[in-house]
């Protein structure tokens, strides 16, 4: 399917064959109109629409936020065996979205989706098992799921497996294996993959390649990631890496200055607009 039509023209028949990404794109075009259409499709039992509607309720996108209702719609979609819905039920139980926090229930839903080869659930299950103070059997299961997800191409799990190899979690420490996993994540374009690869290369004395990857990392990720990276790089002993960190900080300061100037100009334009409007209402003398 090349894509859905506009929110006003889209119909239930189109939604019945649409992918989750296509439905999300439809909602982004017009959240309120899309919400009405997707709710109707969800009520008619279209699984992709049920998941989309549940996400909208969970996030308050185009509708009043209602985590309890979101959970019920994820549950309805999961009854059809949908792995994304099962994964989201796990997330709801893990984080207390619409239901009380229940780690056992979260693990049960994640595991059901993970066994159906859903990489997000494999990652989420791995992270859940590693949180807190995991027992050895939990760590082994967690790393097993992360390895499965990483081999399927799931970047976040590649980084976890890389850390496990680097630090020797229930396995012999192997910097070479860690570099291999970090490189796969970095080459997939992941900001943290690039950062970890650059860091370990620097630790191993491969400074030129480390600088190249860390510069790529500095150009990727969100603002929070770049601030964190800048802090880490400024603590490094290598002047080349410290320079990348300082450049990130200077760039962020410049960005804040530009944003402040833009807000100031907008405020002046609004004020002038109000003055002009008031002037037009001045009565003739």
VEXLUMPA-20475 format. One line per 5 residues: number of its first residue (from 1); their letters; for each residue x, y, z of C-alpha. Coordinates in Angstrom, 2 decimals, always signed. Example, Ala and Ser with C-alpha at 12.3 -4.5 7.8 and 13.67 -1.06 7.14 Angstrom:
BEGIN
1) as) +12.30 -4.50 +7.80 ~ +13.67 -1.06 +7.14
//
This chain:
BEGIN
1) xxxxx) +0.00 +0.00 +0.00 ~ +1.57 +3.35 -1.06 ~ +0.02 +5.16 +1.89 ~ -3.29 +6.27 +3.29 ~ -5.26 +9.18 +1.89
6) xxxxx) -5.94 +12.32 +3.90 ~ -7.66 +11.92 +7.29 ~ -10.99 +13.19 +5.93 ~ -10.93 +10.87 +2.89 ~ -9.55 +7.75 +4.57
11) xxxxx) -12.09 +5.04 +5.31 ~ -12.42 +1.90 +7.39 ~ -11.59 -0.31 +4.41 ~ -8.24 +1.44 +3.97 ~ -7.45 +1.11 +7.67
16) xxxxx) -8.17 -2.61 +7.63 ~ -5.10 -3.17 +5.40 ~ -2.91 -0.32 +6.67 ~ +0.30 -0.84 +8.61 ~ +0.89 +0.68 +12.01
21) xxxxx) +3.29 +3.25 +10.51 ~ +0.68 +4.32 +7.95 ~ -1.95 +4.75 +10.64 ~ +0.45 +6.80 +12.79 ~ +1.23 +9.02 +9.79
26) xxxxx) -2.50 +9.54 +9.26 ~ -2.94 +10.64 +12.88 ~ -0.01 +13.05 +12.66 ~ -1.69 +14.81 +9.72 ~ -4.80 +15.57 +11.76
31) xxxxx) -4.98 +14.08 +15.29 ~ -8.65 +14.93 +15.97 ~ -10.05 +13.74 +12.65 ~ -7.75 +10.72 +12.67 ~ -8.84 +9.89 +16.22
36) xxxxx) -12.50 +9.62 +15.28 ~ -11.74 +7.42 +12.30 ~ -9.32 +5.17 +14.18 ~ -11.65 +4.78 +17.15 ~ -14.39 +3.64 +14.75
41) xxxxx) -12.02 +1.16 +13.09 ~ -10.88 -0.12 +16.49 ~ -14.48 -0.74 +17.52 ~ -14.94 -2.82 +14.36 ~ -12.11 -5.11 +15.47
46) xxxxx) -9.27 -3.95 +13.19 ~ -6.17 -4.90 +15.18 ~ -3.81 -2.23 +13.82 ~ -6.43 +0.42 +14.60 ~ -6.91 -0.96 +18.12
51) xxxxx) -3.19 -0.59 +18.79 ~ -3.10 +2.90 +17.26 ~ -6.15 +3.97 +19.28 ~ -4.61 +2.55 +22.45 ~ -1.41 +4.52 +21.84
56) xxxxx) -3.39 +7.70 +21.28 ~ -5.23 +7.19 +24.56 ~ -1.99 +6.40 +26.35 ~ -0.22 +9.52 +25.03 ~ -3.22 +11.87 +24.87
61) xxxxx) -2.70 +12.40 +21.14 ~ -5.80 +14.06 +19.71 ~ -7.88 +12.73 +22.65 ~ -8.03 +13.06 +26.42 ~ -5.33 +10.87 +27.94
66) xxxxx) -6.79 +7.69 +29.44 ~ -4.22 +4.98 +30.33 ~ -6.88 +2.59 +31.65 ~ -8.80 +2.67 +28.38 ~ -5.49 +2.33 +26.51
71) xxxxx) -4.71 -0.84 +28.42 ~ -8.12 -2.33 +27.54 ~ -7.54 -1.67 +23.83 ~ -4.05 -3.19 +23.93 ~ -5.67 -6.17 +25.62
76) xxxxx) -8.27 -6.42 +22.84 ~ -5.56 -6.40 +20.18 ~ -3.50 -8.96 +22.09 ~ -6.44 -11.38 +22.00 ~ -5.76 -11.63 +18.25
81) xxxxx) -2.20 -12.69 +19.05 ~ -0.65 -9.38 +17.99 ~ +2.95 -9.22 +19.25 ~ +3.09 -5.41 +19.40 ~ +0.00 -5.41 +21.62
86) xxxxx) +1.54 -8.07 +23.87 ~ +4.69 -5.99 +24.15 ~ +2.66 -2.90 +25.07 ~ +0.78 -4.83 +27.74 ~ +4.18 -5.66 +29.18
91) xxxxx) +5.12 -1.99 +29.12 ~ +1.87 -1.05 +30.87 ~ +2.48 -3.56 +33.66 ~ +6.14 -2.57 +34.00 ~ +5.48 +1.17 +34.24
96) xxxxx) +2.01 +1.22 +35.80 ~ +0.21 +2.66 +32.77 ~ -3.48 +2.08 +33.45 ~ -2.78 -0.88 +35.76 ~ -0.73 -1.38 +38.94
101) xxxxx) +2.97 -2.09 +38.46 ~ +3.41 -5.86 +38.17 ~ +6.83 -7.08 +37.05 ~ +5.72 -10.70 +36.82 ~ +2.84 -9.79 +34.50
106) xxxxx) +5.16 -7.56 +32.47 ~ +7.64 -10.42 +32.04 ~ +4.84 -12.80 +31.05 ~ +3.63 -10.51 +28.25 ~ +7.13 -9.64 +27.07
111) xxxxx) +8.06 -13.30 +27.00 ~ +5.02 -14.21 +24.91 ~ +5.96 -11.58 +22.32 ~ +9.67 -12.40 +22.54 ~ +9.01 -16.06 +21.78
116) xxxxx) +7.16 -14.88 +18.67 ~ +10.43 -13.19 +17.56 ~ +9.37 -9.61 +18.31 ~ +12.71 -7.84 +18.87 ~ +11.32 -4.95 +20.94
121) xxxxx) +9.86 -7.43 +23.41 ~ +13.12 -9.37 +23.50 ~ +14.93 -6.15 +24.39 ~ +12.31 -5.10 +26.95 ~ +12.33 -8.51 +28.59
126) xxxxx) +16.11 -8.46 +28.75 ~ +16.13 -5.04 +30.37 ~ +13.41 -6.01 +32.85 ~ +15.36 -9.10 +33.91 ~ +18.57 -7.07 +34.33
131) xxxxx) +16.94 -4.35 +36.46 ~ +17.24 -4.29 +40.22 ~ +19.43 -7.07 +41.61 ~ +19.02 -9.93 +39.12 ~ +19.90 -13.48 +40.06
136) xxxxx) +22.41 -15.34 +37.88 ~ +19.64 -17.26 +36.12 ~ +17.87 -13.97 +35.30 ~ +21.06 -12.42 +33.95 ~ +21.67 -15.41 +31.72
141) xxxxx) +18.13 -15.32 +30.35 ~ +18.36 -11.56 +29.85 ~ +21.59 -11.78 +27.89 ~ +20.17 -14.65 +25.87 ~ +17.23 -12.51 +24.75
146) xxxxx) +19.47 -9.53 +24.05 ~ +21.71 -11.72 +21.92 ~ +18.73 -13.00 +19.92 ~ +17.50 -9.44 +19.35 ~ +20.98 -8.18 +18.50
151) xxxxx) +21.50 -10.91 +15.90 ~ +18.18 -9.93 +14.31 ~ +19.44 -6.36 +13.93 ~ +17.94 -4.66 +16.98 ~ +20.46 -1.89 +17.71
156) xxxxx) +19.68 -1.29 +21.40 ~ +20.37 -4.94 +22.16 ~ +23.63 -4.77 +20.20 ~ +24.82 -2.14 +22.66 ~ +23.77 -4.21 +25.68
161) xxxxx) +25.61 -7.26 +24.31 ~ +28.61 -5.04 +23.59 ~ +28.67 -3.87 +27.20 ~ +28.31 -7.45 +28.43 ~ +31.33 -8.47 +26.36
166) xxxxx) +33.33 -5.41 +27.42 ~ +32.63 -5.80 +31.14 ~ +32.41 -9.59 +31.30 ~ +28.81 -10.13 +32.45 ~ +28.61 -13.87 +33.15
171) xxxxx) +31.09 -14.45 +30.33 ~ +34.80 -13.98 +29.69 ~ +35.64 -10.34 +29.01 ~ +36.32 -9.68 +25.32 ~ +37.10 -6.19 +24.03
176) xxxxx) +37.24 -7.52 +20.47 ~ +33.68 -8.87 +20.71 ~ +32.53 -5.63 +22.34 ~ +34.05 -3.62 +19.49 ~ +32.30 -5.87 +17.00
181) xxxxx) +28.87 -5.25 +18.50 ~ +29.45 -1.52 +19.01 ~ +30.63 -1.26 +15.40 ~ +27.47 -2.94 +14.13 ~ +25.35 -0.47 +16.11
186) xxxxx) +27.49 +2.48 +14.98 ~ +27.32 +1.47 +11.32 ~ +23.53 +1.24 +11.68 ~ +23.60 +4.95 +12.58 ~ +22.96 +4.66 +16.33
191) xxxxx) +24.31 +7.58 +18.37 ~ +25.19 +5.53 +21.43 ~ +26.75 +2.82 +19.24 ~ +29.03 +5.47 +17.73 ~ +29.86 +6.87 +21.17
196) xxxxx) +30.71 +3.49 +22.69 ~ +32.75 +2.46 +19.66 ~ +34.73 +5.70 +19.80 ~ +35.27 +5.38 +23.54 ~ +36.60 +1.82 +23.38
201) xxxxx) +38.78 +2.59 +20.35 ~ +40.30 +5.47 +22.32 ~ +40.90 +3.15 +25.27 ~ +42.68 +0.76 +22.90 ~ +44.91 +3.52 +21.51
206) xxxxx) +43.16 +3.82 +18.13 ~ +42.76 +7.57 +18.53 ~ +42.30 +8.62 +14.89 ~ +39.40 +6.20 +14.33 ~ +37.99 +7.04 +17.77
211) xxxxx) +37.89 +10.75 +16.89 ~ +36.13 +10.00 +13.59 ~ +33.37 +7.96 +15.28 ~ +32.95 +10.39 +18.17 ~ +32.55 +13.27 +15.72
216) xxxxx) +29.81 +11.26 +14.01 ~ +28.24 +10.63 +17.41 ~ +28.32 +14.37 +18.13 ~ +26.31 +14.98 +14.95 ~ +23.62 +12.47 +15.91
221) xxxxx) +21.22 +11.75 +18.75 ~ +19.00 +14.23 +20.56 ~ +19.98 +17.24 +22.64 ~ +20.05 +15.24 +25.88 ~ +22.41 +12.68 +24.32
226) xxxxx) +24.75 +15.40 +23.04 ~ +24.88 +17.07 +26.47 ~ +25.72 +13.73 +28.08 ~ +28.36 +13.00 +25.44 ~ +29.92 +16.43 +25.94
231) xxxxx) +30.24 +15.82 +29.68 ~ +31.85 +12.42 +29.14 ~ +34.29 +13.70 +26.52 ~ +35.43 +16.64 +28.64 ~ +36.47 +14.12 +31.31
236) xxxxx) +38.69 +12.19 +28.89 ~ +42.49 +12.64 +29.06 ~ +42.88 +13.01 +25.27 ~ +42.89 +16.68 +24.09 ~ +41.26 +15.65 +20.78
241) xxxxx) +38.25 +14.18 +22.60 ~ +38.06 +17.10 +25.02 ~ +37.87 +19.40 +22.00 ~ +34.84 +17.51 +20.63 ~ +33.18 +17.91 +24.03
246) xxxxx) +33.90 +21.65 +24.15 ~ +32.60 +22.08 +20.61 ~ +29.32 +20.37 +21.59 ~ +28.90 +22.69 +24.58 ~ +29.67 +25.80 +22.51
251) xxxxx) +27.23 +24.67 +19.84 ~ +24.49 +24.16 +22.43 ~ +25.11 +27.63 +23.90 ~ +24.94 +29.16 +20.43 ~ +21.70 +27.29 +19.78
256) xxxxx) +20.17 +28.65 +22.98 ~ +21.23 +32.19 +22.02 ~ +19.62 +31.86 +18.58 ~ +16.44 +30.42 +20.11 ~ +16.24 +33.28 +22.62
261) xxxxx) +16.73 +35.85 +19.85 ~ +14.02 +34.18 +17.76 ~ +11.58 +34.29 +20.71 ~ +12.42 +37.95 +21.28 ~ +11.78 +38.86 +17.62
266) xxxxx) +8.50 +36.95 +17.69 ~ +7.41 +38.83 +20.81 ~ +8.24 +42.17 +19.16 ~ +6.26 +41.25 +16.05 ~ +3.27 +40.24 +18.19
271) xxxxx) +3.46 +43.52 +20.11 ~ +3.64 +45.54 +16.89 ~ +0.70 +43.59 +15.54 ~ -1.38 +44.42 +18.63 ~ -0.41 +48.09 +18.43
276) xxxxx) -1.37 +48.23 +14.75 ~ -4.67 +46.51 +15.46 ~ -5.47 +48.89 +18.33 ~ -4.56 +51.84 +16.12 ~ -7.09 +50.76 +13.54
281) xxxxx) -9.79 +50.95 +16.19 ~ -9.05 +54.58 +17.11 ~ -12.24 +56.61 +16.41 ~ -12.19 +59.55 +14.04 ~ -11.89 +62.89 +15.84
//
